[in-house]
């Protein structure tokens, strides 16, 4: 079972994951001007009331795990993780593929690179540019008629699906298509054991210390 530390966008979280021996650390990537930062960004939903806006601000700054001030540069994280853990980069924007590849190369990153995104044209472009050098993961947040086809059209190696969508039938469908399956976000041992039983290949978690070497 692959264990991925979820949203390592601050040094505090990254160091906690490394201390636990987390093999893969996920980092969000968002370009601002000419630099990439580890930022998920707030929800696109705009709430009309003042109370809703206040709650949205609290939700973003305290639960999205983005730093309140001074977001980390993706380059610095890659250099820090090099030789310590593999990295999963969650791409939030279109048209950044060439720049991300250059950033990884310039950082001299020697570990395995996973690229995940809900923007599936991004994955297809990475496949054209790097072949099989990166592991590509299609994030899918809907229950479509043919889930495997969505990922195959993106030329992905794996899929990442929310726990609420994860079932044995769906895992079998992906496996039959040659795709591995990640489920997120898993933070308790009971759910972890159930996912192992139905054949899930990996989990994304806020608490990797519960699962590493289990």
Secondary structure, DSSP 8 states (H G I E B T S, - for coil): -EEEE----SHHHHHHHHHTT-SEEEEEEEEETTEEE------S---SSHHHHHHHHHHHHHHS---SSS--BHHHHHHHHTTT-EEEEEE-SSS-HHHHHHHHHHTT--S-EEEEES-HHHHHHHHHHHTTSSEEEEEE-S--S-HHHHHHHTT-SEEEEEGGG--HHHHHHHHHTT-EEEEE---SHHHHHHHHHTT--EEEES-GGGTTT-
